[in-house]
């Protein structure tokens, strides 16, 4: 019964174009789901992340189909491979930028634990293939919860759908000056994320340095006191107290940086689209 329909050349071409367009959409979404913490990240199983990518593709596919780009998709293997590579590159770029602020707060937690001497307190998180320090894991997970609470994920979804308008799946990106400008923007954002992580950890670092100075003076005046064992719990308690006191400021800085990165995404997509 389906054989007459499948023998229709126009219908078969339309089906092939539909499948290819869907594959291009999924190729952009998969790297984003893999890299963005609040869309999956490392803590979610691969099957769940792939299912989320396909679900998002189904939601945005009708709007992309209405653009009419499926009719101009290439038929040759080389052209299709270039488009798939472009989509993976675009998705990875957007996902990397969205993950920078969360990596900054995780780096801040790691610096705090290193300064407080809590590096030996790392725990194996079951859903992650790595050992994470307690402060780093706490700040990282809390930042994701707060980001969802303020509705930041809705802004991300809007930017995601907007990306298909600025960079349609059937078009290629600018590989000239636009790509060089894109690299400069990503380098600047990466440097800002590293600076933000160090800045968020600075209050604890300063307090630990003053504590070490105090313990050095105590050891100088009273050598019989074992300042090493005295300083370990003291620095741990001091670091925890400062983290809790500065938690609102740290989260506000991270959220502001994350929302600012989402705004930068618009400029990045315009650069790639041109």
C-alpha positions in Angstrom: 0.0 0.0 0.0 2.9 2.3 0.7 4.9 1.3 -2.4 3.1 3.8 -4.7 3.8 6.6 -2.2 7.5 5.6 -1.9 7.9 5.5 -5.6 6.9 9.2 -5.8 10.2 11.0 -6.3 9.0 14.3 -4.9 7.6 12.6 -1.7 10.8 10.7 -1.2 12.9 13.8 -1.6 10.7 15.6 0.9 11.1 12.8 3.4 14.8 12.8 3.0 15.0 16.5 3.5 12.8 16.3 6.6 15.0 13.6 8.2 18.2 15.5 7.3 16.8 18.8 8.8 15.9 16.9 12.0 19.4 15.5 12.2 20.9 18.9 11.9 18.7 20.3 14.6 19.6 17.4 16.9 23.3 17.9 16.1 23.1 21.4 17.5 21.2 20.5 20.6 23.2 17.5 21.7 26.4 19.4 22.6 24.4 22.1 24.4 22.6 19.5 26.5 26.0 17.8 27.2 27.7 21.0 28.3 25.1 23.2 30.0 24.8 22.2 33.7 21.1 23.1 34.1 20.2 21.2 30.9 21.9 18.0 31.9 25.6 18.3 32.3 27.7 15.5 33.7 25.3 14.5 36.4 22.6 13.2 34.1 22.8 9.8 32.3 23.5 9.9 28.6 20.1 8.3 27.7 18.3 11.1 29.5 20.3 13.8 27.8 19.7 12.3 24.4 16.0 12.1 25.2 16.0 15.7 26.2 17.8 16.7 23.1 15.3 14.9 20.9 12.4 16.4 22.9 13.7 19.9 22.4 14.2 19.1 18.7 10.6 18.1 18.3 9.5 21.4 19.9 11.5 23.7 17.7 11.3 21.6 14.5 8.0 23.0 13.2 9.3 26.6 13.3 12.5 25.6 11.6 10.6 23.7 8.9 8.6 26.8 8.2 11.7 28.7 7.3 11.9 26.7 4.1 15.5 25.7 4.6 14.9 22.0 4.0 14.4 22.6 0.3 17.9 24.0 -0.2 19.8 21.3 1.8 22.7 19.8 -0.2 22.4 16.3 -1.6 26.1 15.4 -1.6 27.8 13.7 1.3 30.5 16.4 1.7 28.0 19.2 2.0 25.9 17.3 4.5 29.0 16.6 6.6 30.0 20.2 6.6 26.5 21.2 7.8 26.6 18.6 10.6 30.1 19.8 11.7 28.8 23.4 11.7 25.8 22.5 13.8 28.0 20.6 16.3 30.4 23.6 16.5 27.6 26.1 17.0 26.0 23.9 19.7 29.3 23.4 21.5 30.1 27.1 21.4 26.8 28.1 22.9 26.9 25.4 25.5 30.5 26.3 26.5 29.5 29.9 27.0 26.5 29.0 29.1 28.5 26.8 31.3 31.3 29.3 32.1 29.6 31.0 35.0 28.9 27.7 36.7 32.4 26.5 36.2 33.5 29.7 37.8 31.6 29.1 41.0 32.9 25.5 41.0 36.4 26.7 40.7 35.8 29.2 43.5 34.7 26.3 45.7 37.8 24.3 44.8 40.0 27.3 45.6 38.3 27.7 49.0 38.8 24.1 49.9 42.4 24.2 48.9 43.0 27.3 51.0 41.2 25.8 54.0 43.1 22.5 53.8 40.0 20.5 52.8 41.4 18.8 49.7 41.5 15.5 51.5 37.7 15.8 52.2 36.8 15.2 48.6 33.9 12.8 48.1 33.0 10.6 45.2 29.7 11.9 43.8 27.8 8.8 42.4 26.5 10.6 39.3 29.8 12.1 38.4 32.9 10.2 37.4 35.1 12.3 39.6 35.9 13.3 43.2 34.7 16.8 44.2 35.5 18.9 47.2 32.5 19.6 49.5 32.4 23.4 49.1 32.7 23.1 45.3 29.9 20.6 45.0 27.7 22.6 47.4 28.1 25.9 45.5 27.8 24.3 42.1 24.5 22.5 42.9 23.1 25.5 44.8 23.8 27.7 41.8 21.9 25.4 39.5 18.9 25.4 41.9 18.9 29.2 42.2 19.2 29.6 38.4 16.1 27.5 37.9 14.3 29.4 40.7 14.8 32.8 39.0 13.7 31.4 35.7 17.0 31.6 33.9 16.4 28.4 32.0 13.5 30.1 30.2 15.8 32.8 29.0 18.2 30.0 27.8 15.4 28.3 25.9 14.5 31.5 24.3 18.1 32.1 23.2 18.2 28.5 21.9 15.2 29.0 19.7 16.5 32.4 18.6 19.7 30.7 17.5 17.9 28.8 14.8 16.6 32.2 13.4 20.0 33.8 13.4 21.9 30.7 12.2 19.5 28.5 10.2 20.6 24.8 9.9 20.9 25.0 6.1 23.3 28.0 6.1 27.1 28.0 6.7 28.9 30.3 9.1 31.4 33.1 8.4 34.8 31.5 8.5 36.7 34.8 8.0 36.8 37.8 10.3 33.6 36.6 12.0 35.4 33.4 13.3 38.4 35.4 14.6 36.0 37.8 16.4 34.2 34.8 17.9 37.5 33.4 19.2 38.3 36.8 20.9 34.9 36.9 22.5 35.2 33.4 23.9 38.7 34.1 25.2 37.4 37.2 26.9 34.5 35.4 28.5 36.8 32.6 29.7 39.1 35.1 31.3 36.2 36.8 32.9 35.0 33.5 34.3 38.4 32.7 35.8 38.6 36.2 37.3 35.1 35.8 38.7 36.0 32.5 40.3 39.1 34.0 42.0 37.1 37.0 43.1 34.4 34.9 44.7 37.0 32.9 46.6 39.0 36.0 47.7 37.3 36.6 51.0 38.1 33.1 52.2 41.7 33.3 50.9 42.2 36.6 52.7 40.8 35.2 55.9 42.9 32.1 55.7 46.1 34.2 55.1 45.3 36.3 58.2 44.7 33.1 60.2 48.0 31.6 59.0 49.7 34.9 60.1 48.0 34.7 63.5 49.1 31.0 63.9 52.6 31.9 62.9 52.7 34.6 65.6 51.3 32.1 68.2 53.9 29.5 67.2 56.7 32.1 67.5 55.5 33.2 71.0 54.6 29.8 72.3 56.5 27.0 70.4 55.0 24.3 72.7 51.6 24.8 71.1 51.0 22.6 68.0 49.6 25.2 65.7 49.3 22.7 62.8 46.6 20.6 64.5 45.1 23.8 65.9 44.9 25.5 62.6 43.2 22.7 60.6 39.8 22.8 62.3 40.1 26.6 62.8 40.6 27.2 59.1 37.8 24.8 58.2 35.3 26.5 60.5 36.4 29.9 59.4 36.1 29.1 55.7 32.6 27.6 56.2 31.5 30.6 58.1 32.7 33.1 55.5 31.1 31.0 52.7 27.8 31.1 54.4 28.0 34.8 55.2 29.0 35.7 51.6 26.6 33.2 50.0 24.1 35.8 48.8 26.8 38.0 47.2 28.5 35.0 45.6 25.3 33.6 44.1 24.2 37.1 42.9 27.5 37.6 41.1 27.3 34.2 39.5 23.7 34.7 38.3 24.5 38.1 37.0 27.4 36.7 35.0 25.3 33.8 33.7 22.5 36.1 32.5 25.1 38.4 30.9 26.6 35.4 29.1 23.1 34.6 27.7 23.0 38.1 26.3 26.4 37.6 24.8 25.0 34.6 23.1 22.9 36.8 20.9 26.0 38.6 19.7 27.9 35.4 19.2 25.1 34.0 17.0 25.0 37.2 14.9 28.8 36.9 14.5 28.4 33.3 13.3 25.4 34.1 11.2 27.2 36.8 9.3 
